[in-house]
Amino acid sequence: AQKITQTQPGMFVQEKEAVTLDCTYDTSDQSYGLFWYKQPSSGEMIFLIYQGSYDEQNATEGRYSLNFQKARKSANLVISASQLGDSAMYFCAMRDLEGGSYIPTFGRGTSLIVHP
Amino acid sequence: DSGVTQTPKHLITATGQRVTLRCSPRSGDLSVYWYQQSLDQGLQFLIQYYNGEERAKGNILERFSAQQFPDLHSELNLSSLELGDSALYFCASSVEGEAEQYFGPGTRLTVT
């Protein structure tokens, strides 16, 4: 069974600083996808970034990058130059790409607060 | 805006009642997923439909059911509601084989 662990229930960062949100996963599958979602206080879930297990380079999307370390089974999200609007819950998730149904498993989330 | 729509945005109902939540996926997406998000359980996958057929089932109670119609919109039916069913219910859609799911804004259900 797949498992996603986000060990940081809450994180604080100063505006314009970089922050790393941790995510570790556990799977016996060889082919899987990892991704991050942002959930602001308004409630919607916003897709941020995706990394496939066979991708050799770390994924980047603007200020977001995914630090993928396959041997350690970690997929940390790095947000550079934090902005006040980055304050939100962040969820790490993993999808099994071998079964065909692509059902993701989500972590419990990390609350990020950006201070001015 | 993800392109996924959900109605209603808020729903308040009493225990024992039945409600229907509606979801319209993004244009072109054949897969629809339903999730329940509560404080104690986190984000839980309920059920997936692909092009009208049930594809996968997660932690969905027997009191809950869903379907996807020929126009690809989906409905989640919750019956014999209990206080513990109060949660945020999300619908998400994706193109089959694509990595990301796009979430709707959610329906906040409050059972009193």
Interface residues (C-beta under 8 A of the other chain):
Chain A: G33 F35 Y37 G43 E44 M45 I46 F47 Y50 G52 F91 R95 S101 Y102 I103 P104 T105 F106 G107 R108 G109
Chain B: S2 S31 Y33 G42 L43 F45 Q48 R55 A56 G58 L88 F90 A92 S94 G97 A99 E100 Q101 Y102 F103 G104 P105 G106 R108
